[in-house]
Amino acid sequence: MTLSLHIHGAAGTVTGSCHRLVTPHGALLVDCGMFQGPKSLRALNYRAFPFAPAEIAAVLFTHAHIDHSGLFPKLTLAGFQGRAFATEATRDLLRWLLPDAGAIQEYDVERLNRRNARRAEPEVVPIYTRADAEASLSFIDAQPYDRWFEPLPGVRARMRNAGHILGSAFIEIEVDAAPRPLRLVFSGDVGPLDKALQPDPARPGRADVALVESTYGNRSREPISEAGRRAVLGRELETALAAGGNVVVRSSRSSVRRKSWRISRSSSAAGSCRARRSSSIRRWPAAPPKCSGPIVPRSAGRRADMRSAAASSG
């Protein structure tokens, strides 16, 4: 049996995750992420894929973060005709994250082209547009946790809870082989233990090959309970508020939701339409909040639409 594994991103850097598994039954990708960070890394998003997209039979997403999913619309534009698989929550998050990524590219390219016109430089085009991203969503099917399915004949896969963000999974893949199936595990991003809003990560079973994000290598996490985290954060909040200051917690609403601490005064804000929509997934199938107007990227230098609500002081 001929089997090969190719790493096309998140190697030597921590973004652009994309692993290609080639089996006698066909080829599949685990993640199709966008490179983020310095300009030299972002430039990699514009290069042609180092494989033929039309030859990829399936894509499996570990989670919705753009560095693991952001080039999927480009893959569909380049000729991918297979199916993509994700947990239900990941599928729902991608409905907003991918079009948002396309809209940000359109906005940034429009600004850049105005500058290029003044400098008599050629126009540039986005990697994909909001419309391209919306069209790519029809390729994505939801799969439940802990249930084996066949992304292509002769290959089985199972999504296991990774405890990272809503819908995150590590993926176990079995490829038919003699004398027994070959099993691979792709870690994706792994969350910590003892979180308030998500169960602890599941434990993988037997594996012949394990691909683990290098972020988690060469270190051990200190054990800390939910109560311990809340105590640390509470002290930081009390210290800042006692001095009359403000506390800005930069976090993703796909992984964190407002909770109440015993503090004297506070307010919380969902800093964007996307944040409010992501929070609504916990109440699914209730309708997600509707947003008026485009989502303004950070690069626009404008304040995002904020909705404040007084936090309970308990």
N, C-alpha and C positions, 0 to 999 in steps of 0.2 A: 504494500500500500504506500502510495506517495502522498505525503502530507507536509505542508510547509506553512510557516508562520512569518509574517512580514510586519514590521513596526514602522508606521508612516507618520507618527507624531508622538508627542509626550516622551521623547527620547532626547536627553541632553537639555530638555526644558520641561515645564510642567503643564503646557497647554497643547492643543491640537491633537488630542488623543484619537488614534485611529489604528486599529489592528486588523490585518487581513489574514484570514485563515483559508487556505486553499486545500480542499479535500478531493478525493476521487469523485465525490458527489456534486461538487460545485464549490464556489468561493463565497465567503461572507465577510462582512465587516463587523467588528465590535467597536461601536462609536464612530463618529465622523465629525470630529471637533475642529473648531476654529482656533488658529494661533492668536494669542493675545500677548501684549507687552510692548517691547521696543519696536520701532519701525522695521528693523531687520527681520523680526519674527512675523509681524503682520504681513510683510511682503510675501511670505510663504503661502498665504491664503489665495494669492492670485495665480500661482503656478498651476500647471495642469496636474491632474492626479497622476501619481506614478503607477497607475494600473488602468485598465479599461473599465469604466463604470458600467458599461453594458454587460460585462462578464460577471458582475457581482449579483448573486441570486438573492441575498438577504442582508439586512442591516439590523443589528441588535444594539439598542441603546441601554447603557447602564444608568443614566439619569439625564436630566434636561439642561444642565448647565451648558452654556454656549461653547466652552472649550471641549465639550464632549459631543455636541450636536450641531454646532453652528454652520458646518459646511454641507449639511444634508441637502438643503435646497440646491446648492451648486452641483451636488452629485446627480440629482434628478435632471437638472438642466443638461448635464453632460452625457445623459443616455441611460441612467439606471432605470430599469423596468421591473425590478423585483418587489419584494415587500419588506417593510421595516417593522420591527417589533419592540414594544416597550411596555412597562407596567401602565395601568390605567392612569395613575396620577402623572406619570411622565408624559404620556400622550396628551393629557389635558394641559400641562404646563407648556408643552411645545406649541400648542395652538396659539399661545400668546408670545412666547419668547422668540420663536423663529420669525414671525412677521415683524416683531419689534426690531430684531436685528437687521432685517431688510430695510425698514424705515430709517433706522439710524444711518445705514450706509448711503441711502438716497440723500439724506440731509447733508451728511459730510461731503459727499461727492459734489452736490450742488454748490456748497460753499467753496470747495477747492477749485471747481471749474470757474467760478467768478474770479478767483485770484489768478488762475492760469490764463484767463482771457486778458487780464491786465498785463500779464507778462508775455503774452504771445506764445504761451505754451499749449501743447495739445490737451484736449479734453480727456478725462478719465471716466470710467463707467463703474458702477457698483458691482460687486461680486454677484449679487442678486438683489432683487427688489422685494418690497413687501408682497406684491402680487405673486412673484415667483415662490416665496416662502409659503404663502397660503395654498398655492397649488400643490406644493410638496406634501402637505399634511394628509392628502388622500392616500398616500402610500403607507401610512402608519397604522398598524393594528395593535390593539391592547391585549396583553396577556396577564393572567393573574400570577401572584407570587406562588412559588412552591409547586408548580404544575409543569410537568414535562410537555413540550410541544416540538414539532418538527419544522424548523425554518426552511429546510430543504430535505429531500429524501435521503435517508442514511445518516442524518445529523439530528440529534436531539438537544434541546436547550431548556434551561430552567432558570427563572429569575428568583433570586433570594434576597431578602431584605439586607441592605447595606447600612441602614441607619444614618445616612448622610443628609439628604433632603427628602421632601415628599416624593415618593415613587422611586427612590434610588435603589439600585440592585447591584449585587455582584452576580455574574452569570456563569453557570456551569454548563459546559458543552461536552457532549459525548459523540464521538465519531465511530461508526461501525468499523470494526477491524478484527482481525484474528490474532491470537486466540480469544481476546476479549476487547470490548470497546475501549478506546482511548479517551480519557476524560481530561479536559482543560478547565481551569477556573480563571476568569478575568475579574479582578477586584473592583474596577471602577474606583470611586472615592468612598472611603470607609468612615463612618461617623463614630463618635465616642460612645462610651457606655453611660447609663444612668441619665438619659435626657428626659426632659419634662414632657415632650410632645411626641416622641417617637419611641418605638421599642428598640431594644439593643440589637446590634447587627446579628444576623444568624451566623452559624458556624458552617463552613463548607465541609463536605464529606471527602471521601478519598479523591485524590487528584494526581494525575501523572505529570501535569505541567501546571504551574501557577504563575500567572502574570500579575504582579502587584505594583501599583503605582509607587514610583520611587519616593514620593512625598512621605511615605510611611516607613521607609527603610532607615536603618541605622539609628533608631531612637525608640524609646519606650514612653508611653504616655503615663503620667502620674495619675493614679486612681483618684477620682473626686466624684462625690455624689451630687445629685440634683440640689440637695440642701446646701452642700458646700459651695456650689456655683452661685446659688442665690445669695448666700451670705457674702461672698466676695463682691458680687455686683452691687448688693445693697450697700456695702461699705463705701464703694466708689461713688454711688449716687448720693449718699448722705454727705460725704465729704465735699463734693462739688456743689450741691445745693445749699449746704450750710455756708459756703463762701459766696453765695449769690451767683454762682456760675451756671452754665448749661452743660448738659451731657448729650453728645451725639453718638448713638450706637449705630455703626454702619453694619447692616445685616441684611440678609435676603429674606423676604417674606415667605419664600418657599421652604425655609428651614426654621424660622423663628416667628412666633406670634406673641403679641403683647400679653404680658402677665402682670399681676399686681404685686408690688413690693410694699412693705410697711415703711413708706417714706412720707415726708410731710406734704409735699406738693409735687406734682409732675403732670406732664401732658405727653401724649403719644401721637405720632403721625405716621400714616402710611404714605410714603413719599412719592408715589407715582400711581398711575392707573394700573400698571403691571403688578405693583405690590398688592393693591386691593383685589385684583383679579386672582392672584395666586393664593391669597388668604381664603378666597371663596371656595377653593377646591375642598377644604375641610368640611364644607357644608353641602357638597355635591349630593344630589342633583339639583339643588336650588340654583336659580339662574344667577350667573356671575354678574357683578356690578358692571353697568355700562359706563363708558367713558366718552366724553365729548372732546373732539379735537384730537390732533396727533400727540403721541407721546414725545416729549421733548428730551433729546439726549443731553447728557451732562455737558458735552462739548459746546452746546448752545450758549452756555453761560447764563441761563435764565433759571429762575426758581421753578422747581417742579410743583405741580398741583398738590397742595397739602390739605389734608382734612384732619383737624386736631380734635381729640376727645379727652376729657379729663380722666385720668387713671384713678382707679379705686385706691384709696389709701388704707383700706382694710381696717 
